[in-house]
Amino acid sequence: MGSISILSEIEPDCWGRVQKRLMGSNSFKQARESYKCPAKFPSVFTSWRDYRDYLFEALVPEEQKPVLAGILAKCNKYMDTDLEMAAIRAQIDSILICDVAGVLVGRFVSSHSISETFGRAGQDAARKLEDSKADGAMVVHEVV
């Protein structure tokens, strides 16, 4: 889905067809560009966890809180580890776009479950993937 954000610039005709077929594709493009966890948390909060909790209470509609809370809970196993900050950032990104489908958290969990399965090499690959997402770079996979 990362390539969808540049499709409108490269192939405008194809982008029009994508918008007709994939409901919310333009919203996804806008959200990807605009609604991201800030690099530095606001000074009125004492931690990223406080900021995340505030955003959850302030932004998520009451009827969607149970669903989103269940999705965010998938990151709990990464708390108090070296991946805590990345997990909280994934949760904040999900809250900012009210991702009740769990796409962003699911992507985070699946990329880090690879690192748990494949050990150090998997951890290095997962960190590179997270770094490339943070930099906004496109990830290109080698075919062996």
C-alpha positions in Angstrom: 0.0 0.0 0.0 3.0 2.3 0.3 3.2 2.7 -3.4 -0.4 4.0 -3.6 0.6 7.3 -2.2 2.8 8.1 -5.3 0.5 6.4 -7.9 -1.5 9.6 -8.5 1.6 11.4 -9.6 3.0 8.6 -11.8 -0.1 7.2 -13.4 -3.1 9.6 -13.1 -5.4 7.4 -15.2 -4.6 4.4 -13.1 -5.1 6.4 -9.9 -8.7 7.3 -11.1 -9.5 3.6 -11.6 -8.0 2.7 -8.2 -10.2 5.3 -6.5 -13.3 3.8 -8.1 -12.4 0.3 -7.1 -10.8 0.8 -3.7 -13.0 2.8 -1.4 -11.0 5.0 0.9 -7.8 4.9 -1.3 -7.6 8.7 -1.4 -8.2 8.9 2.3 -5.4 6.4 2.8 -3.1 8.6 0.7 -4.0 11.7 2.7 -3.7 10.0 6.0 -0.4 8.5 5.2 1.0 12.0 4.4 -0.7 13.9 7.2 -1.6 11.8 10.2 1.6 10.5 11.7 3.0 10.3 15.2 5.1 13.4 15.7 8.9 13.0 16.1 8.9 14.7 19.5 6.0 14.4 21.9 4.3 17.6 23.1 5.9 19.0 26.2 2.6 19.0 28.2 2.9 15.2 28.4 5.4 13.3 30.6 5.8 10.3 28.3 4.7 8.8 25.0 2.4 6.5 26.9 0.6 9.5 28.4 0.3 11.1 25.0 -1.1 7.9 23.5 -3.6 7.5 26.2 -4.7 11.2 25.9 -5.2 10.8 22.1 -7.2 7.6 22.6 -9.6 9.3 25.1 -9.9 12.5 23.1 -10.0 11.3 19.5 -11.6 7.9 19.3 -15.4 7.8 19.2 -17.0 6.0 22.2 -18.5 3.3 20.0 -15.2 2.5 18.4 -13.1 2.5 21.6 -13.6 -1.2 22.5 -12.6 -2.3 18.9 -9.6 -0.1 18.7 -8.5 -0.9 22.3 -8.4 -4.6 21.3 -6.3 -3.8 18.2 -3.9 -1.7 20.2 -3.5 -4.4 22.8 -1.7 -6.5 20.2 1.3 -4.3 20.8 1.4 -4.9 24.6 3.9 -7.7 24.4 6.4 -5.1 23.1 6.1 -2.8 26.1 9.2 -2.7 28.4 11.4 -4.0 25.6 13.7 -2.3 23.1 10.7 -2.1 20.7 8.4 -0.2 23.1 8.9 3.1 21.4 8.1 1.7 18.0 5.1 -0.1 19.4 3.7 3.1 20.9 4.3 5.0 17.7 2.4 2.4 15.8 -0.5 2.7 18.3 -0.4 6.5 18.0 -0.5 6.3 14.2 -3.5 4.0 14.5 -5.3 6.3 16.9 -4.7 9.3 14.7 -6.5 7.7 11.8 -8.9 5.7 13.9 -7.7 2.5 12.3 -10.4 0.1 13.5 -9.3 -2.4 10.8 -6.0 -2.7 12.5 -3.8 -2.3 9.5 -1.0 -0.2 11.0 -0.8 -2.3 14.2 -1.0 -5.5 12.2 1.8 -4.4 10.0 4.0 -3.5 13.1 3.2 -6.8 14.8 3.8 -8.9 11.7 7.1 -7.3 11.0 8.3 -7.8 14.5 7.0 -11.4 14.8 9.3 -12.1 12.0 12.2 -10.9 14.1 11.1 -13.2 17.0 10.8 -16.2 14.7 14.1 -15.7 12.9 16.3 -14.3 15.7 19.0 -11.7 15.2 18.8 -11.6 11.4 15.0 -11.1 11.6 15.5 -8.4 14.2 17.9 -6.5 12.0 15.5 -6.9 9.0 12.6 -5.6 11.1 14.5 -2.6 12.3 15.6 -1.8 8.8 11.9 -2.0 7.7 10.9 0.3 10.6 13.7 2.8 9.8 12.7 2.9 6.1 9.1 3.5 7.1 10.2 6.3 9.4 12.3 7.9 6.6 9.5 7.6 4.2 11.6 5.5 1.8 10.2 2.9 -0.4 11.3 -0.6 0.6 12.6 -2.7 -2.3 13.1 -6.4 -1.8 15.8 -8.3 -3.7 14.7 -11.4 -5.6 17.2 -14.1 -5.0 
